[in-house]
Amino acid sequence: MSTPLRATVRAVGGSVVGAVAVPADVAVLVVAVLCGPLSRVSRRAGAARSTLLDRAVALHARRLTRWLGWTPAPASVASRTRYLGAHVLVGLACAGVAGLLVYGVVGTVAVLASWLLGVRLLGSPESAPTTGTEVATLVLPGALLLYLAVAGLVGIPVADRHLADTLLAGRGRRALELRVEELTAARAEIVAAVEAERRRIERDLHDGVQQHAVAVGMLVDRGRRATDPARREELLVAARSAAEQLVAEVRDAAWRVRPAAVDALGLRAALEDLAARAPQPTTLALDLAARSAPAVERCVYYVVAETLTNVGKHAGATSCRVEVRQDGGTVRVRVRDDGVGGARLDAGRGLAGLAARVQAEGGTLGVSSPAGGPTVVEVRIPCGS
């Protein structure tokens, strides 16, 4: 027997076993309904009712897992009661279709045997078929009903699994499936954002760090060749200034790769440094009662850093305000500038990369930027542990 056929037969067998358990389900439901009012005033009665429902549903979960390949999930008392009530209907339908199938098989065999062997197996001798026409008249409609019964019996396990998914797994599983779909859809965006970040760091190293390193080398070399002491001193001062700029470029590049100050000093100190180094006047409003998960703090830092960089490059803003606060189990970031506006989430890699980074931490990013400004970037990220 092939694997798909074996799985189908196994699932049908599991549903038939479930149909056999219908009387027990009805008994459990009757007891649960009768104990419902009593459980509101007696904790022991409520515990007994919950235990009874637990055991009844656990048996069905075991049956579904073993025979139908279903994955069990936690369920509330209300969903367990609804499941048992709905399963009674599915079990009765399964029993009815199985009974029709058995009746059809027995009837077909009896009719053919009566005709071929001359043995009256069903009914009175007068009602037994004696010609091929009479046999066809009885067998052909019966074969059609037999086919419908088989199709119905094969479809019962599908309804059985769907019932368990809806009433036992419920919203939790559906929410998990939606989350998996969101993460799968965001994977390409995250990969693209990481690649864009890598290219930006490479460009910064090439256009910034490398150029300043070359400038330092040239100034030192010119200073070594200079014969005039005053000229030599001037070149060495210029070389020292270029070296300081080189150190600043290296530090900025390292911070863009991984903001060490976030881990060492905390998010507050890192954001204060960002605001102090921003190209436009930036005010900072922080309300951080406790530290969040390290990944969340780094994500907040990147959001603020990238947003301030975008404001300095594209917004033409004269001021900017950054607000970061913890609200329950969520970190909220709001960056507002008085620039020209027109920023869009799908306009480039910058904001799109930030959105992918925020989504990877389970958060959301929104942008409001009408023409003429102001531009407001709002982010919400779960604090984590």
Disulfide bonds with the S-S distance in Angstrom:
none
